Amino acid sequence: MLYEDWPQCTDLVYKVSYSAKTGCWVQGSGRGLKIRGLSSGTGNLSDHLPDDLSDKFGGGTLKHLLSSLVVAALALGIASTARAQSEITLLAPGPVREALDKAIAGFEAKSGTHVKVTYGGGVPTRKQVASGQGLDVDLLFAPFPEVLKTGNIDPKSATVVARVRLALAVQKGAPQPDISTPAAVKKTLLDAKSIASVDPTQGSVGDIALAVLDKLSITDQVKPKIQWIKDGNVVQEMVAKGEVQMALGPYLSDMKNPGVDIVGPLPPGASTPVDITGFLSPTVQDKKAALALLDYLRSAEVDPIWQAAKIFPAH
């Protein structure tokens, strides 16, 4: 009777049993000992090691040793599998980091699943997913047509977890313009001497700002007055120093330069709220945990966290 190494044995079962497919005796979930010529059955692995092996090496010592080694190896395999399944990866836009970190902490405490988060700009995260480098779960600022057409996300898993709105900010202590209605927003932007916002090629805020101009039919008049800046913190600093009169930025808690007053979010009639939508990767291994994360992020339990960060719950 011949004996072969375990690495060839990969059949997964959940009790001590013989796999006719691989010729492996396995205990638990993991690799087993392959014994060529041994028929099927269940029970303790040591009971099925042949007598000629124990006679050659002295009693049942080797039988016991081999059985113990198999069980130990399988236990390590089970632990490794459990660790792998207890972590999911998440890609998310940086502007929501403060709130999302708090929400994820709640999810981890409740579920026992660890979430490894990678943050990036609104536009770069969309480009990353479109290029096939998304993670288990991807949170994206709408719109994302370039992502949907790639097949790199599961469109059926789309879950809106929250929404953000565009805000207008001015220098600390400066008169606050009227933005109570779409008509008031239109007049404010037309009257503005200078405006700063994030470069549309770097962040979603710029795209949202351009959408406002289109919606109000004032693109030709207002766009030449806008300075496009790569970094949102620099935009706030420019307003704080009086280098520009006002800024269009996300209505979020991270817009907190002490030299800036946030007038407020623009009304939906002027700026459509932007969905923060979560998608699962088609190759996610622990789909149940990934879906549970999205369900949690849109749940009423997380609403206070979103609201504290000036983000609007999805429901």
N, C-alpha and C positions, 0 to 999 in steps of 0.2 A: 504494500500500500504506500502511495506517495503522498507527501505533504507539501503544500505550496504556501508562499508568503501571503499575508493578509492584504497588501495593497491592491490586489486585483479584486478584492471582495467589497462591493459597494452597495449591495442590496439593503434597503432600509425596511426594517420591521420593528415591532414593538413588544416582542417577547423572545425567549430563547427558541429559535426555530431554524429549520433547514430550508434554504431557498434552492429550489430545483433550477431556477434560472441562472444563478451564479455559482452554485455549489458551495454556498457559504453558511456556516453556522454563526448566527449573530444573536447578541443579547442587547436589548435596548435599541437605540437608533444610532447606527454607525457602522464601522467596518467589522468583519468577522473572520474566523479562521476557516480556510478552505481545505477540505479533506476530500481528495479525489477518490471516488469509489464508495463513498458513504451514502446511504440512502436517506430518505426523509425521516422526520420524527421531531418530537419536541421534548424538552426537559432540560436537565443540566448539561452543559457542554462536556464536562469531565466524564459524564457517564457514557459518552459516545466516542471517546478516544479509544482506539483499538489496543488490545492487550499486548501485541508485539512491541508497541512503543514503550510500555511500562516495563515489560520483561527486559528489554535491552538496556534501559537506563535505571532500573532498580525500583520496583514497586510502583506506587501511585504518585511518587513525588513530582515527576515531570507532568503527569496528567493534571495535578493540582496547580502546578506552576503555570502551565499553558492556559488553563481555564482562568486563573487569576489575572494573567496578563491581558487576556481578551477582554475580561470584564472591566479592567482598569482603563484599557485603551478606549473601550466604548463609552465609558463614563466621561472621559475627556472629550470625546467627540460630541456627546450630548451637551456638555457644558459649553463647548465652543458654538454649537448650533444655537443654543439658547441665547448666548451673548449676541450672536449675529442677528437674531430675530428680534432682540430687544432694543435695537437702534435703527432709526430711520433718518435719512438725510433730507434737509430742506434748503431750498434756495429762495431768498426773499429780497425785496427792495429795501435798501437801507433806510429810507425815510420813516419806515414804520418800526424800526428796530426796538425803540424804547418800550412800546406797547407789546410787541410780539414776544420779546424776551420774558416779560411778565406772564403772558398767556401761556407760553411754552412751559414755564416753570410749573404752572398749575396743571397742565396736561401731564407732565412727567410725574408729578406727585400723585395724580389720580390714576394713571394707567400703568406706571412702572416702565414705560417705554422711554428711552433716551432719544432726544432729538438733536442731531448735530446740524447747526445752522450755518449757512454761508450767506453773507449779505453783499449786495452790489447795487449799483445805480439802476434806476427804472429801465432805461434803455439797454444798458449792458446785460442785465439779467435776461431780457427778452432775446437779445442776440445770442447769449450763451445757450439758452434752451433751443433756439432755432438751429444752432449749429450742432445739436446732438449732445451737448454737455450738461443737460439738466440733471437734477438729482431725483430722489424718490418722489418728493413732492416739490412742486414749483409754485410759488406765489408771484403773480404778475399783475402789474398795472395795465388796465385796458387802455387802448385796444392792442390786440396782438395777432393780426391777420397773418403776419409772417411766420408765427409759431404754429398756428392751426394748420397751415398747409404742408408742414414738414412731416407730420406723423410722429413727432418726438414727444407728444403728450397724448393722453387718453382723453379725447373731447367729451366722452360720456361722464367723466369724473369731475367736470367743471363745477366748482363750488364757490360762490361769492361769499367771502367771509366777512367783508366790511367794505366801506366806501370812503373815499377822501374827496375833499372839495378844494377848489382853488380859493386863495385868500388874497386880500390886498393889504399891504403894510406901508406905513409912513414913518418918518423920523419921530423919535420920542418927543412928545409935546407939540407936534405940528397939528394944524387943524385936520380933522378927520373927514374925508369926503363922504358924500352920500352914496351908499351902494345897496340901498334897501330894495330897489327894483331893477329890472333889466334896463329900463330907460335911464335910471340914475347912474348905473354902472357905465353905460354908453357915454353919457355926458362927462363923467369923471375921467374916463380914459381919453376922450377927445380933448379935454382941457389940460391934461397932464403935460408938463414940460419935458419930463424924462421918466423912463420906466426901465427897470432891470428885471430879468428873469433868467432861469437856467437854460443854457443852450439846448435846443431840442435834440441835438445829436448826443447829448450826455445824460439828460434826464427827462422823465416823462412830463415834468412840470412845464417845460417849454412847449411841448405839443399841446398840452391843455390850454396854455395861454393863447396859442395861435387859434385853437378851436373857439375860444371866446370871441376873438376878433371876427372870425368868420360868422359866428352865430349872430353877432350884433351888426354885421355888415360894415365894419370899420377897419378892415385889414389895411387898405391902402393908406388911410390917414394915420393910423396908430403904429403900424409895424416899423416905420422908419425911426420912431422915437425910442424903440426898445433896444437896450444893450443886452446881448446874449452872453452870459457868464457861465463858465464851466462848473463852478462850485456854488452851491446854495448858500454856504456860510459867507462867501465873498459878496453875494448879492445883498445879504442882510447888513454886512459891514458897510457897503456903499451907501445904503439908505441911512444907516446910523451916522455916518460922517457927512451926510448931506450932499454926497456926490451925485445922487439921483433923487428925484422927488418921491418916487414910490416903487414898490416891488410887487410882482405877482408871484406868489409862491404857494406851497401846500399849506392848507389849514391844519397844521400839526403842532404838537407840543415841542418838536425840535426847532421850531422857528422861535427862538427864545433869546435873541440878542437883546441885551438890556437897553440898547440905544434905539430900539424899534418898537413901535406900537402896531399891533395887528388890528386893523379896523374890523375885520370879520370875514367870514366866508361869503363868496359871491352867491346870490340867489340861484336856484336851479334854472330859472329862466334865462340866466346869462351864462352860466357854466354848468354843464351837465356833470353831476357827481361821477367820480371815476371808480369803477369796481376794482376791488382787490380780489382776484380770482385764483383759486388753487386748482392745480391739475396733478394727477398721478402720472408717473412715467409708465409707459407700456411694459417696462422691464422691472418694475418694483417687485421685490421679493415678498415683503410682508404687507400685502395689500390691505389686510384687515386693520393693521396699526395705522397705515397711511390714511385710510378713510376715516378712522376714528379721530385722527388729528384734525382733519378738515371739519368734521362734524363739531368738534370741540371749539374750534376757532370761530365758528359762526353761531355758537350756542348763546343763550341768554346769560349763562354763567360768566362769559367773557365780556359782555356788553359794558360793564363799568370800567374795564381796562381800556377798551377802545374809546369810550367817551372821555375818560380822563386825559387821553392823548389827543383829543379833538378829532377823533376818527369816528365815523358814523357806522353803527351796527348795520348789518345787512338785512335785518328783519324788523 
